[in-house]
Amino acid sequence: MASYRFLFISGASIQSVRTFECDNDAGVILRASGILSAHPEHPQIEIWETDRFVARLTRDPLVKGGLCVTMHN
């Protein structure tokens, strides 16, 4: 299992950082989407595995419950 950091972002500021263990990138993105949906105070989450950017999840204001996912390979 890998250790991933979630950066909870609001505006231009990191509001909090949490660490999660997950088997792979796909699993951690699903976990982040559930957390983002449950916490409207955080409009964006960045996911990092050590110094590797995994993904950024951002609420889509045009779609109810919608998320935009940006990934890096």
N, C-alpha and C positions, 0 to 999 in steps of 0.2 A: 504494500500500500504506500502511496505517496502522500506527502504532506503539502497541502495547498493553503495559501493565505487569501482571505477575502478582504478586500478593502472596500468598506462601505462609504460611498462618496455622495455628498450633497453640495451642489454648486461646484466650486473649485477646491473644496476642502475634504480631506479624509476625516470622516466622523468617528470611525472605529475600525479595528482590524481583528479578525478572528481566524483561527487555524482549524482546518478540517482534514481528516484522513479520508482518502477515497482510492478506489482501484485504478481509475483512469480519468482522462479529461472529460469524456462524455458523462460519466457519473457525477463528476463534480459540477459540471454545468447544469445538470438537472437539479442537483441539490441547491445551487445558487438561485435558480429560477423560482424554486419553491420558497426560499427565504425572502427573495425580493418581493414576491407576491404577497407574503404575509407581513411585510414591514414597509408600508407606504412612506415612512419618514426617510427612507433611503431610496432615491430615484435611480441609483447606479451602483453596481458592484463590479470591481475588477478582481480577476482571479490570477494568482501567481503561484508557480511552483519554483521555489527558490528565486533565481533571477530570470526565470522564463515566463513571459507573459502568455497566459493561456486564453483568456477571453474577457470581454467587457459586456455586461448585460445592462441595458438601459430600458426604462419604461418607455413604451410608445404611447404618447398622449392621444394619438388619433384612433387607437384601438383599445377598447375596454379590456383590461387584463393582458394586453399585448406587450411583448418584449422584443427588443432588437438585440441580437447577439453579434458581436464583432470578435473574430478569432484570428490568431496568428499561427501559421504552420512553421 
